[in-house]
Amino acid sequence: MCLFTKRFLTVGCLGLAIALLLPLVMFGQQNRGIGVRVKMEGGQTQEIKFYDDSYALLIGMSNYNNRDWRRLPGVKDDIRAVRSVLETKHGFQVIEADDLTRVTWLTR
């Protein structure tokens, strides 16, 4: 795999992580549990709470199959720390994947 493709994948994974975590930054912990009232078809209203049934996919890459890219030793610890915060403080259901290859990504 060429260097450009690896960098593109890394930037893509980083973009995905930012997109998944952006709502946490936008709404913040102070809005946790606050909901909005939605009018249903029959005229009834229903409250929908923010972050109910929220999911996060955490992907950590620390081992690369390219001699130009060094191993990143802190990735697994970082993933554990982010997972802990998402689960305990924000109630997310977290799926974790590390050191994915193209084959393992496509077969997950």
Secondary structure, 3 states (H helix, E strand, C coil): CCHHHHHHHHHHHHHHHHHHHHHHHHHCHHHCCCEEEEECCCCCEEEEECCCCCEEEEEECCCCCCCCCCCCCCHHHHHHHHHHHHHHHHCCEEEEEECCCHHHHHHC
